[in-house]
């Protein structure tokens, strides 16, 4: 009697060095660093295994700054794989956001330099000894942005793509100045003013495009968040009006719905704008020593009345939104 034929099985390659997420899903990990391609496609956090410790003989010598030898591709990869995930409230929103930002960065020196600067500072954990190169890139970004704005004015194009690039560069420079400047410096406010004017242009009907909704929403929410952060720092003598088109857009129910979580502001973007208005009022009381009881009542009523929609399963985001209601305390202090 002949022995039964051997059962054919597909060769399965096992690895003990793949990331934790791929191991948990029982799928092959390609072990790309710092984030494997499977995790990148899913928008997941990628936990790479620690290398086994080995004893080595080393010769100590001065080490160059960690970012000086990184290419643009290395820095952009870090920005996409690590930094974007730190910027968003839900890591799943990072992957589509990267797809929206990449083409803009490739076409703008101002964006490239600002991303380089942000990435180096973040990668070096805000080490004061490592700030020289990032500050140089920030200055290059400022010069490049000025040139790009002037070129757009000369060409009179004002295309949607150009406005997106100018707005994003202004927002990144606002963040950079917030990270690097002394408290008395106002570089961030200058760029925030430019961003506010640009977002109002971008939301004009002729620039609306359903295909760019991911990018547009990210820009709107980021402008709103930074506007809130700087509201009290805007002097009453030189006010910064909020974009009327942006205020109208944020009246849409989706901005406070649990079915839509904004990458930066969660479901609280409209509430953030109310807190920004409260900060402006507080600053005006400090500067002008004049109170407006009717305005105070209106702001307090709006802050307390705001409610999320369809968010019963979004407890964390609702709690974060409720924290923004502390803007009511600004009224009490004023």
Long-range contacts (C-beta under 8 A, 24 or more apart in sequence): 16-49, 17-49, 18-49, 19-46, 19-47, 19-48, 19-49, 20-47, 20-49, 21-45, 21-46, 21-47, 34-77, 34-78, 34-81, 34-82, 35-81, 35-82, 40-81, 40-95, 41-95, 42-95, 43-91, 43-92, 43-93, 43-94, 43-95, 43-96, 44-91, 44-92, 45-85, 45-91, 46-81, 65-124, 65-129, 65-130, 65-132, 65-133, 66-123, 66-124, 66-130, 67-119, 67-120, 67-123, 67-124, 67-130, 67-133, 67-134, 68-133, 70-120, 72-112, 72-116, 75-115, 75-116, 75-119, 75-120, 76-102, 76-105, 76-115, 76-119, 78-119, 78-122, 78-123, 79-115, 79-118, 79-119, 82-122, 82-123, 83-118, 83-119, 83-122, 86-122, 87-263, 87-264, 88-263, 88-264, 89-261, 89-262, 89-263, 89-264, 89-265, 89-266, 89-317, 89-320, 90-261, 90-263, 90-266, 93-261, 93-263, 94-263, 96-214, 97-214, 97-215, 97-218, 97-263, 99-214, 100-212, 100-214, 100-215, 100-218, 101-168, 101-215, 104-161, 104-164, 104-165, 104-168, 104-215, 107-161, 107-165, 108-144, 108-148, 108-165, 108-168, 108-169, 109-140, 109-141, 109-144, 109-148, 110-141, 110-142, 110-144, 110-145, 110-147, 110-148, 110-165, 110-166, 110-169, 110-173, 111-141, 111-165, 111-168, 111-169, 111-172, 112-141, 113-137, 113-138, 113-140, 113-141, 113-144, 114-138, 114-141, 114-169, 114-172, 114-173, 114-176, 115-172, 117-141, 117-176, 118-172, 118-175, 118-176, 121-176, 121-179, 121-180, 126-179, 131-180, 134-180, 135-180, 138-173, 138-176, 138-180, 141-169, 141-172, 141-173, 141-176, 142-173, 144-169, 145-169, 145-170, 145-173, 158-201, 160-202, 160-207, 160-209, 160-212, 163-198, 163-201, 163-202, 163-207, 164-202, 164-212, 164-215, 164-219, 166-194, 166-198, 167-195, 167-198, 167-199, 167-202, 167-219, 167-223, 168-219, 170-194, 170-195, 170-198, 171-195, 171-219, 171-222, 171-223, 171-226, 174-226, 175-226, 178-229, 186-233, 188-230, 189-230, 189-233, 189-234, 189-240, 192-226, 192-227, 192-230, 192-240, 193-240, 195-223, 195-226, 196-223, 196-227, 196-240, 196-241, 196-242, 196-243, 199-223, 199-243, 199-245, 199-246, 200-243, 200-244, 200-245, 200-246, 203-243, 203-245, 203-246, 203-249, 204-245, 217-262, 217-263, 218-262, 218-263, 218-264, 220-246, 220-249, 220-250, 220-269, 221-262, 221-263, 221-264, 221-265, 221-269, 222-264, 224-250, 224-265, 224-269, 224-272, 224-273, 224-276, 225-264, 225-265, 225-269, 225-272, 227-272, 227-273, 227-276, 228-272, 228-273, 228-275, 228-276, 228-279, 228-324, 231-275, 231-276, 231-277, 231-278, 231-279, 231-280, 231-282, 231-283, 232-279, 232-280, 232-282, 232-283, 232-330, 233-283, 234-279, 234-280, 234-283, 235-283, 235-287, 236-283, 236-284, 236-286, 236-287, 236-288, 237-287, 239-280, 240-280, 242-273, 242-276, 242-277, 246-273, 247-273, 253-309, 256-306, 256-307, 256-308, 256-309, 257-308, 257-309, 257-310, 257-311, 258-308, 258-309, 258-310, 258-311, 258-312, 258-313, 258-314, 258-317, 258-318, 259-310, 261-314, 261-317, 266-317, 266-320, 266-321, 267-308, 267-311, 267-314, 267-317, 267-318, 267-321, 268-308, 268-317, 268-320, 268-321, 268-324, 270-306, 271-303, 271-306, 271-321, 271-324, 271-325, 272-324, 274-299, 274-302, 274-303, 274-306, 274-327, 275-303, 275-324, 275-327, 275-330, 278-303, 278-327, 278-328, 278-330, 278-331, 279-327, 279-330, 281-330, 281-331, 281-334, 282-330, 282-331, 282-333, 282-334, 285-334, 286-334, 291-334, 296-331, 296-334, 299-327, 299-331, 300-328, 300-331, 303-327, 303-328, 304-328
